[in-house]
Amino acid sequence: MKVLFLSLTVGVGHNMVAKVISDQLNENGVETKIIKMFDDFKFENWVFTKLNFKLGKIFPKTYTAVYNSMRKKDKGYSKHTIKKPANFLLKEINDFKPDVIVCTHVIGQLFVDEYKKMFEVTPKVYFIITDYEVPPCIKPFGVNDYIILPNEAFMQPLFKKGYTTDNLLPYGIPINSKFNIKLNKAELLNEFGLQKDKLTILIMTGGAGIGKTHKIIKSLLKEKDDFQLIIVNGRNVKSFDKIEKLKSTTNKHVLNIGFTKDVDKLMQISDVLVSKTGGLTVNEALNKSLVICSDAFLQEPEQSNFNFFKSYGAILEYRKIKDIYYVIKKANLEQIRKNMQTLQKSNALIDITNHILNN
């Protein structure tokens, strides 16, 4: 069996979804290939990886308004979007001859719809929704054989496109299986040099920028209450250095980390995560029953993720940075964790893999 993934480098989420499923299929003897559709095309790649995020940061309200308009009209990506890489993608598909194509971004199924007549094989097509929304431009049944949904709540709009309960699969958003493993919290606290029985706040603001991250930490360090902070900077050296300087101004325990592969461990030992609400991040926290505290005003599709969790009482929100600790302090964290558990889809990766293998 051969499975080919059509992904897109818009942040890391779409590629990570492709990778975790690919790895799981490999363990079951399946040959896989991941194609990042625009990575070899300089201008198009810049548009999606750089310009897209810059516009979102500089003009967040306009960006969100445009995205919402696309979603309302169910339009936005035209066939011209995939014209440049079309010959490259056709060659990859016809050389590999997959039994299954998995699209982790809507543009993947747009390509399939436009060029499937030129395929030398007739693969089954899966489309995976990686946020808590129904994104714009989902093609009707017949282009996609199956759609993987984050939750049953998103099935209804797709019935109008010819899908049924047989091909709408609300398995959840697949993430690395290590986030399903419950680790020993006491041992991990000791491993990271943190104290037991003390509120632990994990900060992972991702693309929020150095300025905002710095303001969040400064605000928390001003609080009189005793708690400990973990900050994950990724590969942002400037952010790491600025926070190192802040550490000297406080008696609070601050664990400042650069890039790490131990996010699952850090989530296990934390009580609250201050973060943006990307699809993968919220699911990693969800599987760890880690309460998220998020800005109430976000760009799409993070806003949709936030709104969905808020509707179930499964997230904390702040409107001003100075209010973050107050929001955390007054919250019933145990109740929020219970609300989160009703949304967990811990078996998403296994369920998706099994469906591909058996259908």
C-alpha positions as CSV (number, residue, x, y, z in Angstrom):
1,M,0.0,0.0,0.0
2,K,1.2,3.5,-0.8
3,V,-0.1,6.7,0.8
4,L,0.9,10.2,-0.5
5,F,0.4,13.4,1.6
6,L,-0.2,16.8,0.1
7,S,0.7,19.3,2.7
8,L,1.4,23.0,3.0
9,T,3.9,24.9,5.1
10,V,1.6,27.4,6.8
11,G,3.1,27.3,10.3
12,V,3.9,23.8,11.3
13,G,0.5,22.3,11.9
14,H,-0.3,20.9,8.4
15,N,3.1,19.3,8.0
16,M,3.1,17.8,11.5
17,V,-0.3,16.2,10.9
18,A,1.1,14.6,7.7
19,K,4.2,13.4,9.6
20,V,2.5,11.8,12.5
21,I,0.1,9.9,10.3
22,S,2.9,9.0,7.9
23,D,5.0,7.6,10.8
24,Q,2.1,5.6,12.1
25,L,1.5,4.1,8.7
26,N,5.2,3.3,8.3
27,E,5.0,1.2,11.4
28,N,2.2,-0.8,9.7
29,G,4.3,-1.5,6.7
30,V,2.9,1.3,4.4
31,E,5.1,3.2,2.0
32,T,4.5,6.9,2.4
33,K,5.6,10.2,0.8
34,I,5.0,13.7,2.1
35,I,4.9,16.5,-0.5
36,K,5.0,20.1,0.7
37,M,3.3,21.6,-2.2
38,F,5.0,25.0,-2.5
39,D,8.3,24.5,-0.8
40,D,10.2,24.3,-4.1
41,F,8.6,27.4,-5.5
42,K,10.2,30.5,-4.0
43,F,7.5,33.1,-4.5
44,E,4.5,30.9,-3.7
45,N,6.3,29.6,-0.6
46,W,7.1,33.1,0.6
47,V,3.4,34.1,0.2
48,F,2.3,31.2,2.4
49,T,5.1,31.0,4.9
50,K,6.0,34.7,5.4
51,L,3.6,37.2,3.9
52,N,0.5,35.3,5.2
53,F,1.8,35.7,8.8
54,K,3.0,39.2,8.4
55,L,-0.3,40.4,7.1
56,G,-2.0,38.6,10.0
57,K,0.2,40.4,12.6
58,I,0.1,43.9,11.0
59,F,-3.6,43.9,10.0
60,P,-5.2,41.3,12.3
61,K,-8.8,42.6,11.9
62,T,-8.5,42.9,8.2
63,Y,-7.0,39.5,7.9
64,T,-9.7,37.9,10.0
65,A,-12.4,39.8,8.0
66,V,-11.1,38.5,4.7
67,Y,-10.9,34.9,6.1
68,N,-14.4,35.1,7.5
69,S,-15.6,36.4,4.1
70,M,-14.0,33.5,2.4
71,R,-15.6,31.1,4.8
72,K,-19.1,32.7,4.4
73,K,-18.9,32.7,0.6
74,D,-17.0,29.4,0.5
75,K,-14.6,30.9,-1.9
76,G,-11.1,32.2,-1.9
77,Y,-8.7,29.8,-3.5
78,S,-8.9,29.5,-7.2
79,K,-7.4,27.0,-9.6
80,H,-4.7,29.5,-10.4
81,T,-3.3,29.0,-6.8
82,I,-2.0,25.5,-7.8
83,K,-1.1,26.2,-11.5
84,K,2.6,26.8,-10.8
85,P,3.4,23.5,-9.0
86,A,0.9,21.5,-11.0
87,N,3.4,19.7,-13.3
88,F,5.7,19.0,-10.4
89,L,2.8,17.5,-8.4
90,L,1.5,15.5,-11.3
91,K,4.9,13.9,-11.8
92,E,5.2,13.1,-8.1
93,I,1.8,11.4,-8.1
94,N,2.1,9.5,-11.3
95,D,5.6,8.3,-10.4
96,F,4.6,7.2,-6.9
97,K,1.2,5.8,-7.9
98,P,-0.5,6.1,-4.4
99,D,-3.4,4.1,-3.3
100,V,-4.5,6.9,-1.0
101,I,-3.9,10.7,-1.1
102,V,-4.2,12.6,2.2
103,C,-4.6,16.3,2.0
104,T,-3.8,18.3,5.2
105,H,-4.7,21.7,3.7
106,V,-7.7,22.7,1.5
107,I,-5.4,23.5,-1.4
108,G,-4.4,19.9,-1.6
109,Q,-8.0,18.8,-2.5
110,L,-8.3,21.8,-4.8
111,F,-5.3,20.3,-6.8
112,V,-6.9,16.9,-6.8
113,D,-10.2,18.3,-8.1
114,E,-8.5,20.2,-10.9
115,Y,-6.0,17.6,-12.1
116,K,-7.4,14.1,-11.1
117,K,-8.2,13.4,-14.8
118,M,-4.5,13.4,-15.4
119,F,-3.7,10.9,-12.6
120,E,-2.5,7.5,-13.8
121,V,-4.2,5.9,-10.8
122,T,-7.5,6.5,-9.0
123,P,-6.6,6.9,-5.3
124,K,-9.0,7.4,-2.5
125,V,-8.8,10.9,-1.1
126,Y,-8.9,12.0,2.5
127,F,-9.0,15.6,3.7
128,I,-8.1,16.4,7.3
129,I,-9.4,19.5,9.0
130,T,-6.7,20.7,11.4
131,D,-8.7,23.4,13.2
132,Y,-12.0,23.6,15.0
133,E,-13.9,25.0,12.0
134,V,-15.2,24.2,8.6
135,P,-12.7,26.0,6.4
136,P,-13.6,27.6,3.1
137,C,-13.3,25.9,-0.2
138,I,-14.0,22.3,0.9
139,K,-14.8,20.4,-2.3
140,P,-17.9,18.2,-2.6
141,F,-18.1,14.5,-2.1
142,G,-16.5,12.8,-5.0
143,V,-13.4,14.9,-4.8
144,N,-12.8,13.8,-1.2
145,D,-13.9,10.3,-0.3
146,Y,-13.5,11.0,3.4
147,I,-13.2,14.1,5.6
148,I,-11.6,13.8,9.0
149,L,-13.3,16.3,11.4
150,P,-12.1,17.6,14.8
151,N,-15.5,17.1,16.3
152,E,-19.1,15.9,15.5
153,A,-20.2,19.6,15.8
154,F,-18.8,20.3,12.3
155,M,-20.7,17.6,10.3
156,Q,-23.9,19.5,9.5
157,P,-22.6,22.1,7.0
158,L,-20.9,19.3,5.0
159,F,-24.1,17.3,4.4
160,K,-25.0,20.0,1.9
161,K,-21.9,19.1,-0.1
162,G,-23.1,15.5,-0.6
163,Y,-21.3,14.0,2.4
164,T,-23.0,11.5,4.8
165,T,-22.2,10.0,8.1
166,D,-20.3,7.3,6.2
167,N,-17.7,9.6,4.9
168,L,-17.6,12.3,7.6
169,L,-15.3,10.9,10.3
170,P,-15.2,13.0,13.5
171,Y,-12.0,11.3,14.8
172,G,-10.3,14.5,16.0
173,I,-7.0,16.2,15.1
174,P,-4.1,13.7,15.1
175,I,-1.1,14.5,17.2
176,N,2.0,12.7,18.4
177,S,1.0,9.7,20.5
178,K,3.5,10.8,23.3
179,F,0.9,13.4,24.3
180,N,-1.4,10.5,25.3
181,I,1.0,9.1,27.8
182,K,0.6,10.0,31.4
183,L,4.0,10.6,32.9
184,N,5.1,10.8,36.6
185,K,4.7,14.4,37.5
186,A,6.9,14.3,40.7
187,E,9.8,12.7,38.8
188,L,9.5,15.3,36.0
189,L,9.4,18.2,38.4
190,N,12.6,16.9,39.9
191,E,14.1,16.4,36.4
192,F,13.5,20.0,35.5
193,G,14.5,21.4,38.9
194,L,11.0,22.7,39.7
195,Q,9.2,22.6,43.1
196,K,6.3,20.4,44.0
197,D,2.9,21.8,45.3
198,K,3.5,25.2,43.5
199,L,1.4,26.6,40.7
200,T,3.3,26.1,37.4
201,I,2.5,28.3,34.4
202,L,3.9,27.3,31.0
203,I,4.2,30.0,28.4
204,M,4.4,29.1,24.7
205,T,3.4,32.1,22.6
206,G,4.7,30.8,19.3
207,G,4.5,33.5,16.6
208,A,3.2,36.2,19.0
209,G,6.5,37.9,18.8
210,I,9.2,38.9,21.3
211,G,7.4,42.0,22.5
212,K,4.2,40.3,23.6
213,T,6.0,37.4,25.2
214,H,8.2,39.8,27.1
215,K,5.1,41.8,28.3
216,I,3.3,38.7,29.5
217,I,6.3,37.5,31.5
218,K,6.9,41.0,33.0
219,S,3.3,41.2,34.0
220,L,3.4,37.8,35.7
221,L,6.7,38.5,37.5
222,K,5.1,41.6,39.1
223,E,2.5,39.4,41.0
224,K,3.1,38.9,44.7
225,D,1.9,35.4,44.8
226,D,4.5,32.6,44.6
227,F,4.4,30.5,41.5
228,Q,6.9,29.2,38.9
229,L,7.2,29.9,35.2
230,I,8.3,27.8,32.3
231,I,9.0,29.7,29.1
232,V,9.6,27.9,25.8
233,N,11.2,30.1,23.2
234,G,11.7,27.7,20.4
235,R,14.6,28.8,18.2
236,N,14.0,32.5,19.0
237,V,17.4,33.4,20.5
238,K,16.5,37.1,21.0
239,S,13.5,36.1,23.1
240,F,15.6,33.7,25.2
241,D,18.2,36.3,25.9
242,K,15.6,39.0,26.9
243,I,14.0,36.5,29.4
244,E,17.4,35.6,30.8
245,K,17.8,39.2,31.8
246,L,14.4,39.3,33.3
247,K,15.2,36.3,35.5
248,S,17.7,38.4,37.5
249,T,14.9,40.8,38.6
250,T,12.7,38.3,40.4
251,N,12.7,35.7,43.2
252,K,10.3,33.5,41.3
253,H,11.6,30.3,39.8
254,V,11.8,30.8,36.0
255,L,12.8,27.9,33.7
256,N,13.8,29.5,30.4
257,I,14.1,27.1,27.6
258,G,15.0,27.4,23.9
259,F,14.1,24.7,21.4
260,T,12.9,21.5,23.1
261,K,11.5,18.1,22.2
262,D,10.1,17.8,25.7
263,V,6.9,19.8,25.3
264,D,4.8,16.7,26.4
265,K,6.8,16.6,29.6
266,L,6.5,20.3,30.2
267,M,2.7,20.1,29.7
268,Q,2.5,17.2,32.1
269,I,4.0,19.2,35.0
270,S,2.2,22.5,34.3
271,D,-1.2,23.7,35.6
272,V,-1.9,26.3,33.0
273,L,-0.6,27.0,29.5
274,V,-0.5,30.6,28.3
275,S,-0.5,30.3,24.5
276,K,-2.1,31.0,21.2
277,T,-4.7,28.5,20.1
278,G,-3.3,26.7,17.1
279,G,-5.0,23.5,16.2
280,L,-2.1,21.2,17.3
281,T,-1.3,23.2,20.4
282,V,-4.9,23.0,21.7
283,N,-5.0,19.3,21.1
284,E,-1.7,18.6,22.8
285,A,-3.0,20.5,25.8
286,L,-6.3,18.8,25.5
287,N,-4.8,15.3,25.7
288,K,-2.7,16.4,28.7
289,S,-5.8,18.0,30.4
290,L,-3.8,21.2,30.6
291,V,-5.9,24.3,30.9
292,I,-5.1,27.0,28.3
293,C,-5.3,30.7,29.0
294,S,-5.5,32.6,25.7
295,D,-6.0,36.1,24.4
296,A,-9.7,36.5,23.6
297,F,-8.9,38.4,20.3
298,L,-7.0,36.3,17.8
299,Q,-6.8,36.0,14.0
300,E,-8.4,33.1,12.2
301,P,-8.4,30.2,12.4
302,E,-7.1,30.4,16.0
303,Q,-10.2,32.5,16.8
304,S,-12.4,29.7,15.8
305,N,-10.5,27.2,18.0
306,F,-10.8,29.6,20.9
307,N,-14.5,30.1,20.3
308,F,-15.2,26.4,20.1
309,F,-13.4,25.7,23.4
310,K,-15.0,28.7,25.1
311,S,-18.5,27.4,24.1
312,Y,-17.8,24.3,26.2
313,G,-16.2,26.2,29.2
314,A,-12.9,24.5,28.3
315,I,-10.6,27.5,28.1
316,L,-9.6,30.6,30.0
317,E,-9.6,34.0,28.3
318,Y,-7.8,37.3,29.0
319,R,-8.4,40.6,27.3
320,K,-5.5,42.5,28.7
321,I,-2.0,41.1,29.5
322,K,-2.1,42.6,33.0
323,D,-5.2,40.4,33.8
324,I,-3.6,37.1,33.0
325,Y,-2.8,36.0,36.5
326,Y,-6.1,37.3,37.9
327,V,-7.9,35.2,35.4
328,I,-5.8,32.1,36.3
329,K,-6.1,32.7,40.1
330,K,-9.9,33.0,40.1
331,A,-10.6,30.1,37.8
332,N,-11.9,26.7,38.8
333,L,-9.1,24.8,37.0
334,E,-10.5,21.4,38.0
335,Q,-13.9,22.1,36.5
336,I,-12.3,23.3,33.3
337,R,-10.2,20.1,33.1
338,K,-13.5,18.1,33.4
339,N,-15.0,20.2,30.5
340,M,-11.9,19.6,28.4
341,Q,-12.2,15.8,28.9
342,T,-15.6,15.8,27.2
343,L,-13.8,17.1,24.0
344,Q,-10.8,14.7,24.0
345,K,-10.2,12.5,21.0
346,S,-7.2,10.7,22.3
347,N,-7.4,7.9,19.7
348,A,-7.5,10.2,16.7
349,L,-4.1,9.1,15.2
350,I,-4.9,5.4,15.6
351,D,-8.5,5.8,14.3
352,I,-7.3,7.6,11.2
353,T,-4.6,5.2,10.5
354,N,-6.9,2.2,10.9
355,H,-9.4,3.7,8.6
356,I,-6.8,4.3,5.9
357,L,-5.5,0.7,6.3
358,N,-8.9,-0.9,6.2
359,N,-10.7,1.1,3.5
